[in-house]
Amino acid sequence: TWSAVPAGPPDPILGVTEAFKADKDSRKINLGVGAYRDEHGKPYVLSSVKKAEESLTAAQPDKEYLPITGLPGFTQNAAKLAYGAESKPLVENSIAVTQSISGTGALRIGGAFLGRFYPHAKAIYLPVPSWGNHTPIFRDSGLENAPEKSIVLLHACAHNPTGVDPTQEQWREISDILKEKKLFPFFDMAYQGFASGSTSRDAFAVRHFVSEGHQIALSQSFAKNMGLYGERVGAFSLTTVDPEEKARVDSQLKIVIRPMYSNPPVHGARIANTILSSPELYAQWESEVKGMADRIISMREKLYDTLVGLQTPGQWGHIKSQIGMFSFTGLTQPQTKALADKAHIYMTADGRISMAGLNSSNIEYFAESVSKAVKG
Ligand code: PMP
């Protein structure tokens, strides 16, 4: 039956982890996947998450299905986190929001909804470069890459893979241009809090566009900022003009979602909601997000200093000026290949590294290996 099925290529990002796992060298480093690691290189479960889970365990909630659009408290709190408590459409109850299977699921729901109901274009502009999964997500949603009157996908903060974000001034300009050309902004916010350490500062672009009167689509992920990767917690929302329009949009979101996966998983949304609705856990969470962001910044400084100290040819200032989890190093494909083959260091072929994979035990070995690879 499947004799005609061709073997597909490995995923360009998750394939890096497979190569890493197969390497038996003790010095090996995985800088491919965008998952935070603590200073010992270990996966990190936030204390606020542990506390939320403890209180959930004590409460012994049932395992009933959630509604199609997810846990209502969670989606309201997620919208509040992104848009801000004072946001006009939020206060006026005109944001249609649904829980999603993390950020990927939110993008996919958004793609499906826009493909069905955005009558003006069947096209979406993606940044070049962008997160590798954006192209297949929107291709599978029936949206094409085409020249004009399009939906524009914007990374709300901590652009992946470059780590280069527009300044607030540049965001204002981008907002004006989109308005002038009547383009539709679709924000992908996968790293709120990770860019600056402040969740509200990182929401600047989203909030500015909304305050300027743009209708927006928004994908949110709680994978990175709450460390809830495998729990798959996210939200997709659309701002609408009034509660009546919101209700119509809500009804169609349900119709889009029901045949895709019926309803979302409950546990991770409960964790996120427990944190977002408890002032104490919220404060602790914010300081933990800042802690992760700060550790990454300190690794940027250390890496820069070491590369420069080793008189590595080239300019390395971007390592420090880039923002968020990733650094777009500028390493070439042959250099990244040499690093994998000779130094057991794994990153995506475009030279992107997850800064979170570096720590005080491996950063010198990494910098020395990079320096060697660049010197040839
Ligand atoms: N958008 C961007 C830009 C990302 O970097 C990621 C995660 N790598 C996502 C969306 C979605 O990730 P998830 O589905 O794990 O939330």
Residues whose N, C-alpha, C, O or C-beta is under 5 A from the ligand:
A	BS01	PMP	G34 I101 S102 G103 T104 G105 W131 N160 D188 A190 S221 A223
